[in-house]
Amino acid sequence: MTMTILRRAIYACAALSVTTLPALAADPFGSPVPKRHSKSTIIVGSANFPESQLIATIYAKALKDAGLSVQTHMNIGSREVYIPALEDGSIDLLPEYSGSMLTYLDKNATASSPSDVVSALKAALPKGVSMLTPSAAQDADTVTVTAATAAKYHLKSIADLNPVADEMVSGGAPEWQTREEGAVGLTKIYGVTFKSFKDLDEAGPLTLSALVNGQIQAADVYSTDPSMSADHLVALSDPKSLFPAQNVVPIIAAAKVSLVVTKTLDAVSAALTTDDLVKMNAELANHVSYEKVANDWLRAHKIQ
């Protein structure tokens, strides 16, 4: 299922501590975007959920360390707010998710694999807006099991569920049962049909609790949810691209693309992984500041 900004914000609110919630509890459309800035300054923005703000902080710090003039405008709001701001020059750069951005720009898009999604996204971008190299990191839907279940059934990919799914109960949002990017697609693409389905919530605390406690054996969980690490969960690989790719990608005003900007953000994208996002989201949930998490990551990858 294509992930929306609202879904991510809801997940983030559940995952992060109360100390991070005031920013999310503010006006859902964010504060007004500044209209004027120096032509040489790059304004880095973010959507209104913590992971977006974290990646934007990494972008901003990396560019500052490269000697560029950078300002930030975090927690802007949804795509309906920050895409027009990017087009009119109010902001210059922000992190996006390839599949969700493509669906926003082209409601009829059918691309699913990482390369197809990136190609389609390049073609769909508005005039004056560019994208740089995507990272391998994804915040996508996954079919997830516990480490114990993965070991018991020797599960590595969704395809491995085929001979054992009839022994397993899956769970999640009720609509999972009728979605192509859900139970319908699992059967159609992988031949996987679970023994039964338990109505819970959409990759939220009810689903995660049921999975960890053994009430269900498989669930749709976001790939960068801190529970992946904290609860030793295993996201099964999706070799047939049931779920659209959601690679993290820098979206930038074409006028602000330069050799230094490209080289710097390409270095970030080359280093950033899904596991990194899981670990950093967990740090945010444990009250570590965006600045420290970003600085520590940049230092560890020698981008500073």
N, C-alpha and C positions, 0 to 999 in steps of 0.2 A: 504494500500500500504506500502510496506516495506520502512522504512526511511533510507536514505543513509547519509553518512557524508557530501556530497555535499549539499543535501537538507537542512540539519541542519545548515550548514555554511551560506547558502543563507538566511534562516529565521533569523539567528542571526544577520547578517549584517543589515537587515531591522529593527530589533527590537532594537538594541543597538545604543547608541549615537556615534557621530563621535569620541569621545575620546577613544572608545574601538576598533575602526576600524583599526588602523595601524597594530595591530598584525594579523588581518585577511587579510590585504592587502599584507602581505609579501608573499614570495615564498610559493605557495600552498602545497609544500612538506615539508615545515618547515625547520628549521636549522639543520645542521648535528647532529646526535645523538652521544653523547660521548661514546667511546668504553671501557673505563677503569674506574672502581671505586672500592672502598674497598668492600670486600666480606660481611662485616657487615653492609654496607650502603644500604638502600633501595632507589632506584631512582624511583620517581613517575612521570609518564608522562601523557599527555593529547592529545586528538585530537585537530584539528585546528578550534574549535568554542567555544564560551564563556561558555556554560553550562558544557561542558566537563572539561574545565579549572577550573571552580568553584568547581566541585565535586572532582577533583584531588587535589585542594588546601585544601579542607576539609579533604581528606584522609591524605595528607602530615602533616597537622597541628595536626590531631588526633594522628598520629604515633609519631610525635616529642614530643607531650605532654605525651605520654606513655613511653618516655625515649629512643626512638630509634634514630639512626643516619639516617637522611633523606636528600636527595637532590631532586630537581625538574627539569624536562625538559618539559616545557609546549609548546603547539602549535606545536606539531611535524608534523602533517599532517594527511593524510588519513590512512585507515587500511593497504593499500599497503605498507606504510612506517613503521607504529608503530607495526604491528604484527611481521614482521621479526626482528625488534629491540627488542621486548619482547622475541622472540625465541633465539636470539644470546646473550642475557644478557646485552644489552645496556641500557634497562630500565627494571624495575622489576614489576611495578604495574601501572594500569590505570583503569579508570571507563569505562564500556561498556554498551551497550543496548542489552538485551538478544536476541530479534528477529533479529535485524540487524546483530549482530555478528554471529548468527547461519546461516543466509542466506549467509554471506560472506564465511563461512567455508564449507557450504553444500548447493550448489545452488538448490538441489532437495528437500530441507527440506519442510515439509508441516505442522509442528507443529504450533499451534496457541495459545492455552491456556497458561497461565503463567507456570503451572507445566510441561506441555508437552514441551514447549520451553526450559525450564531449563534442563530437562532430556536430550533432544536432544543436547543441547549445551555442556553439560558435556561430552557426548560421542564424540563430534566433535572436541574438543579442541586439538591442536597440542601437541606432546610429550613434557613434561617439562613445560607445562602451566596448571595452575589450576584456578578454580573460587571459590570464597567464597560465603557466603550467599547473595542472591539477596535482594534488598530492595523492598518495595511495590511501591516506586516511579516509574512512567513510563513517558517517553516522547514519546507518541504514537499518531497515528491518532485518531481523535474522530469525531463523528457527533455532532456538536455544534449548540446551539440556544441561543437567548438572554434570559435573565431572564423573560422578559415580555412574550415571546412566550412560555416558559416553564410553566409559571403560567396560561396563557390563555388555553392551551391544556392539562394541568396536565401531563407534560412530565418529566419522570425520566430516562427511558431507551429507547434505539432505538425501542424496541418493541412497546412502547407507541405511536409511530408515525403512526402505521398501519392504524388506522381509520381516521386520519386527514391529512396524507401526500398529498392527492389529493387536498388539499386547500393551499399547501405550495410550494414555489419556492426554489430550492436548487441552490448552486453555487460553483464554484471552477475551477480547471484546466480542460481543455477540455477532457483529458484522463480519468478523474473520471467517465465519462459516460460508458466507456468500460472496466473498471477494475473489476476483481472479488472482490478485496478489495475496492470497490467503489459502484457505482449505481447497477452494476450487482449483487454483493453479497447482497446488501440491499434488492433487490427484491427476490433473491433466498433463502436467509436465514431468512429474517424477513418479507417478503411479503410487503415491503415498496416501493412504487413508487410515486415520487413527481409529482406535477402538471406539472412542467417544470424545465428546467435547464438553468442557465445563465453562459456562458463561462467567467471566470475571470482569476485568477492565482492560484498557488498551495499553499493554506494556507497563502497567502501573504497579503499585504496591500489592494489590490483591493477587495479581498474576505472579509476581515475583515471590511472594510468600507461599503461594500454592506450589510453585515449582520447587523451591528450596525445601519445603516440608513434605514433598512427595505426593501431594494430592493430585498433581498432574506431572507428566514426564516430559512434556515439550511445550514451548510457548514462543510467541512473537515477542522478542526483546530488542530494544535498540542497541546497536553494536557498541556504542560508547557509554552505555549506562554504567555507573560506578559499581553496580551489583555484579557485573561481569567479573571484576577482580575480587571484590569483597566476599562474594558467595561462591567463588570458584566455578563459574558457569562457563559453558563451552558453546560458542556460536558455530553452528555447522556451516561449512562452505556451501556456496550456491553456484555450482559450475554451469548450470543452465540459465542463470540470470532470471530467476523467478521475480526477484525484487529489483527494481530499477537501481542502478548505481547512484550513490550519493557521495561522490568524492568531494572533499573540501577543495575549493578553487578560489583564487583571488580574482575578484571582479573589479576592474579599474577603469577610470575615465581614460579614453584613448590619448587625450592630450597630456596625461601625466606619465605615460609609459616612457621609460628611458632605459639605457643600458644598466645603470646602477640599480634602479628599481627592479628591473627584470632579474638581474643577477641575484639580488638580495632575496627576493620573494621566491625565486626558483630554488634557492638553497633551503629556504624554510619548507617548501613543498616536498623537496627531495628527502628531507629528514623526517617529516611528520608522518606518524603511523596511527592506525586505529588504537593500538595498545597504548600509545602515548596519550591519546585523548581520554581513554578509560582512566588511566592513572592520574592525569591532571584534573579530570572531573571529580575524582575521589578526593584529591587534595582540596579543591574548592569546597566540597561538602564537609571537609574537616577544618574549615575556617581559615585556610591559607589564602592570602590575598592574590588577586589576579596578577599583580606586579611581580610578586615573588615566584609564583608558579611559572610565569612567562620567562622571567630572568633565569630561573634555574634550568628551564628547558633549553633556552638559547645557549647558555653556558655549557651544558652537557653535550650539546651538538656542535660546539665550537663555532657558532654563528655570530657570537659577540666579538 
